[in-house]
């Protein structure tokens, strides 16, 4: 790839990471400043912190002045980039798991599972991150800075990237669809049994959609591009640039969708106009309808 394309690729990556840093920092500040506390607060904080670390480490690794002898230095930087990335995937998945626990298994306090999620997230992220590090996969990247070693040919480089970045993302995406699918089926069954209007479920379905869509929109273009590289030994430049940007702006989307939820917006409005507003009155007269109500059901 020409040097000009390398520069553009790194520039787009850094812009995406800069937006992610800005979005996650502002959202974390708002959550703390407004003292937002929901049953998913710990999970939101971990997701946003993972995205923040990923963005910072990506800029550091991609702009580092390295040469072919900088393998150890690049391996350390790339390890933390990968670790933060997998952590972000897992915390995204944890929302789907906890939603399943609340709706399908009637577990009201998901905070009690936080320590287990944390242990699982660290363990999975460490294992996935340490394998390419120990295998000396990382080094000076062909796109500049640190990444998959420039010494690997195009096919092997694409396979490695698929394995350590996009395969975990794909697994996470599939599991998210499964858990939210089970949740929606459960709500549909309850709605029919309690004679609740099925139209009430549309709001819940709309609320579910952004969560898997973030992973799909930000991950699928990269997967397609790498599969093309593996199969044909050629890269499509626009797809390469778009996928590099989308993969690294995922944290900004997470900050908007997960962080700026109903409770954060409500408290921000109250703070800005300096007068508390009454909470929206629920139409329901049962726990079921509270479950089916957008704000009450998934108040992230």
C-alpha positions in Angstrom: 0.0 0.0 0.0 1.4 3.4 -0.9 2.7 5.7 1.9 -0.1 8.2 1.3 -2.7 5.6 2.0 -0.9 4.5 5.1 -1.0 8.1 6.4 -4.7 8.5 5.6 -5.5 5.2 7.3 -3.6 6.2 10.5 -5.2 9.7 10.4 -8.7 8.2 10.2 -8.0 5.8 13.0 -6.7 8.6 15.2 -9.8 10.8 14.4 -12.1 7.9 15.3 -10.2 7.3 18.6 -10.2 11.0 19.4 -14.0 11.1 19.0 -14.2 8.0 21.2 -12.0 9.6 23.9 -14.1 12.8 23.8 -17.5 10.9 23.9 -16.5 8.5 26.7 -14.9 11.2 28.8 -17.9 13.5 28.6 -20.3 10.7 29.3 -18.3 9.4 32.3 -18.1 13.0 33.6 -21.9 13.5 33.2 -22.6 10.2 35.0 -20.5 11.2 37.9 -21.5 14.8 38.0 -25.2 14.0 37.8 -24.8 11.1 40.3 -26.6 8.8 38.0 -27.2 5.4 39.6 -29.0 2.5 38.0 -28.8 -1.2 38.3 -26.5 -1.2 35.3 -24.2 1.7 36.4 -21.2 -0.5 37.1 -21.4 -2.2 33.8 -21.8 1.1 31.9 -18.7 2.5 33.7 -16.6 -0.6 32.8 -17.8 -0.5 29.1 -16.9 3.2 28.7 -13.6 2.8 30.6 -12.6 -0.1 28.3 -13.5 2.0 25.2 -11.5 4.9 26.6 -8.4 2.8 27.3 -8.7 1.1 23.8 -8.8 4.5 22.1 -5.9 5.9 24.1 -3.7 2.8 23.5 -4.6 2.7 19.8 -3.4 6.3 19.3 -0.3 5.5 21.2 0.5 2.3 19.3 -0.3 3.6 15.9 1.7 6.9 16.2 4.7 5.3 18.0 8.0 5.8 16.3 9.2 2.2 15.8 11.4 0.1 13.6 11.7 -3.6 12.9 13.6 -4.1 16.1 10.8 -2.7 18.3 9.0 -6.0 18.7 8.9 -6.1 22.5 7.7 -2.5 22.7 5.0 -3.1 20.1 4.0 -6.3 21.7 3.3 -4.6 25.0 1.3 -1.8 23.4 -0.6 -4.1 21.2 -1.4 -6.4 24.1 -3.2 -3.5 26.0 -5.0 -2.5 22.8 -6.3 -6.0 22.3 -7.1 -6.4 26.0 -9.2 -3.3 26.1 -11.0 -4.2 22.9 -12.0 -7.6 24.2 -13.1 -6.1 27.5 -15.3 -3.7 25.6 -16.9 -6.6 23.7 -17.6 -8.5 26.8 -19.2 -5.6 28.7 -21.4 -5.1 25.7 -22.4 -8.8 25.9 -23.0 -8.4 29.7 -25.9 -6.1 29.1 -27.6 -8.8 27.0 -26.9 -11.5 29.6 -28.2 -9.3 32.4 -31.3 -8.4 30.5 -31.9 -12.1 30.0 -31.5 -12.6 33.8 -33.9 -9.8 34.6 -36.7 -10.7 32.2 -36.4 -14.5 31.7 -35.1 -15.6 35.1 -36.6 -12.7 37.2 -33.3 -11.7 38.8 -33.9 -8.1 39.9 -30.4 -7.3 41.3 -27.8 -7.7 38.5 -25.2 -5.9 40.6 -24.6 -9.1 42.5 -23.2 -10.7 39.3 -20.8 -7.9 38.6 -17.8 -9.5 40.3 -18.3 -12.7 38.2 -18.6 -10.7 35.0 -15.4 -8.8 35.9 -13.4 -12.1 36.5 -14.7 -13.6 33.3 -14.0 -10.4 31.3 -10.4 -10.2 32.6 -9.8 -13.9 32.1 -11.1 -14.0 28.5 -9.4 -10.7 27.5 -6.1 -11.8 28.9 -6.1 -15.2 27.2 -7.1 -13.8 23.8 -4.5 -10.9 24.1 -1.6 -12.9 25.4 -1.7 -15.6 22.7 -0.6 -13.3 19.8 1.8 -11.5 22.1 3.5 -14.7 23.1 3.5 -15.9 19.5 5.4 -12.7 18.4 2.7 -11.7 16.1 3.0 -8.0 16.9 5.7 -5.7 15.8 6.1 -2.8 13.3 2.9 -2.6 11.3 2.7 -2.1 7.5 0.2 0.7 8.2 2.6 2.5 10.6 3.3 2.3 14.3 2.6 -1.0 16.1 0.3 -3.8 15.1 0.4 -7.1 13.3 4.0 -7.5 12.2 5.0 -6.2 8.8 7.0 -9.4 8.2 3.8 -11.4 7.8 2.4 -11.6 4.3 -1.1 -10.2 3.4 -3.0 -13.5 3.9 -1.4 -14.4 7.2 -1.8 -10.9 8.5 -5.5 -10.8 7.6 -6.0 -14.2 9.2 -4.4 -13.1 12.4 -6.5 -9.9 12.5 -9.6 -11.9 11.9 -8.8 -14.3 14.7 -7.8 -11.8 17.4 -10.2 -9.0 16.6 -13.1 -9.9 14.5 -13.8 -13.5 15.5 -14.4 -12.5 19.2 -16.6 -9.6 17.9 -18.6 -12.1 15.8 -19.1 -14.5 18.7 -20.2 -11.6 20.9 -22.6 -10.4 18.2 -24.2 -13.8 17.8 -24.6 -14.3 21.6 -26.2 -10.8 21.9 -28.7 -11.7 19.2 -29.5 -14.9 21.0 -30.0 -13.4 24.4 -32.1 -10.5 23.2 -34.1 -12.9 21.0 -34.9 -15.0 24.0 -35.8 -11.9 26.0 -38.1 -10.6 23.3 -39.8 -14.0 23.0 -40.3 -14.1 26.7 -41.9 -10.6 26.7 -44.1 -11.7 23.8 -45.3 -14.7 25.7 -46.0 -12.7 28.8 -47.8 -10.0 26.8 -50.1 -12.5 25.2 -50.8 -14.3 28.5 -51.7 -11.0 30.3 -53.6 -9.6 27.2 -51.2 -6.6 26.9 -51.2 -4.9 23.5 -48.5 -6.3 21.3 -47.8 -2.8 20.1 -46.2 -2.1 23.5 -43.4 -4.5 22.5 -42.4 -2.3 19.6 -40.8 0.2 21.9 -38.8 -2.5 23.6 -37.7 -4.0 20.3 -36.6 -0.6 19.0 -34.6 -0.2 22.3 -32.9 -3.5 21.7 -31.8 -2.9 18.1 -29.0 -0.3 18.7 -27.0 -2.7 20.9 -26.2 -5.4 18.3 -26.3 -2.9 15.5 -23.3 -1.1 16.9 -21.2 -4.3 16.7 -22.6 -5.1 13.3 -22.0 -1.7 11.7 -18.6 -1.3 13.2 -17.4 -4.9 12.7 -18.8 -6.4 9.6 -17.0 -4.1 7.1 -13.7 -5.1 8.6 -14.6 -8.8 8.5 -15.6 -8.5 4.8 -12.4 -6.7 3.9 -10.1 -9.2 5.7 -11.9 -12.2 4.1 -11.3 -10.6 0.7 -7.6 -10.2 1.6 -7.4 -13.9 2.6 -9.2 -15.2 -0.4 -7.9 -13.0 -3.2 -4.7 -11.5 -1.7 -5.8 -8.0 -2.5 -7.3 -5.2 -0.4 -10.0 -2.8 -1.3 -8.8 0.6 -0.1 -12.1 2.3 0.6 -13.3 -0.7 2.6 -10.0 -0.8 4.5 -10.2 2.9 5.4 -13.9 2.6 6.4 -13.4 -0.5 8.5 -10.4 1.0 10.4 -12.5 4.1 11.2 -15.6 2.3 12.2 -13.9 -0.3 14.4 -12.3 2.5 16.4 -15.3 4.8 16.7 -17.4 2.0 18.3 -16.7 3.5 21.7 -18.4 6.8 20.8 -21.5 4.9 19.8 -21.4 2.9 23.0 -21.1 6.2 25.0 -24.2 7.6 23.2 -26.4 4.4 23.3 -25.4 3.0 26.7 -24.1 6.0 28.6 -26.6 8.7 27.6 -29.6 6.7 28.6 -33.0 7.9 29.9 -31.9 8.5 33.5 -28.8 10.5 32.4 -30.9 12.6 30.1 -33.6 13.2 32.7 -31.1 14.3 35.4 -29.3 16.5 32.9 -32.5 18.3 32.0 -33.3 18.8 35.7 -29.8 20.2 36.3 -29.9 22.5 33.3 -33.3 24.0 34.0 -32.7 24.0 37.8 -36.0 22.5 38.6 -36.8 18.8 39.1 -39.3 17.3 36.7 -41.7 14.6 37.7 -41.0 11.2 36.4 -43.2 10.0 33.6 -46.3 8.3 34.8 -46.5 4.7 33.9 -49.7 3.5 32.2 -49.4 0.1 33.7 -51.0 -1.3 36.8 -48.8 -4.4 37.1 -45.1 -5.4 37.1 -45.6 -6.8 33.6 -46.4 -3.4 32.1 -43.5 -1.8 33.9 -41.3 -4.5 32.3 -42.7 -3.7 28.9 -42.3 0.0 29.4 -39.1 1.3 27.8 -37.8 3.5 30.6 -38.8 1.2 33.5 -37.6 -2.0 31.9 -34.1 -1.2 30.7 -33.1 1.8 32.6 -29.4 1.5 31.8 
